[in-house]
């Protein structure tokens, strides 16, 4: 079974683009761009193993989302992308975050 990763970003098309660029990885991608969608995804998909949040969201929104995620799903790791690398840095960041999950999938047993 593929691990499930929730991508959170300001713009839905950016999140879709990231998932498309990383479709070669054995991961199921979900997306959200506001608090209501984050809550829906967390409640609807118990297999989410981690959350990756883009840097385009305002800090107050990112903080609120961290609180929502941590309270609803304390079992899920949360990864925040830096702002310095810009939008071009999102795909490489996501890839670095999920790489251990991909390697774990390849391990026998």
HELIX and SHEET records of a PDB file:
HELIX    1   1 UNK A   12  UNK A   21  1                                  10    
HELIX    2   2 UNK A   35  UNK A   44  1                                  10    
HELIX    3   3 UNK A   59  UNK A   72  1                                  14    
HELIX    4   4 UNK A   89  UNK A  106  1                                  18    
SHEET    1   A 4 UNK A  27  UNK A  32  0                                        
SHEET    2   A 4 UNK A   3  UNK A   8  1                                        
SHEET    3   A 4 UNK A  48  UNK A  53  1                                        
SHEET    4   A 4 UNK A  77  UNK A  80  1                                        
END                                                                             
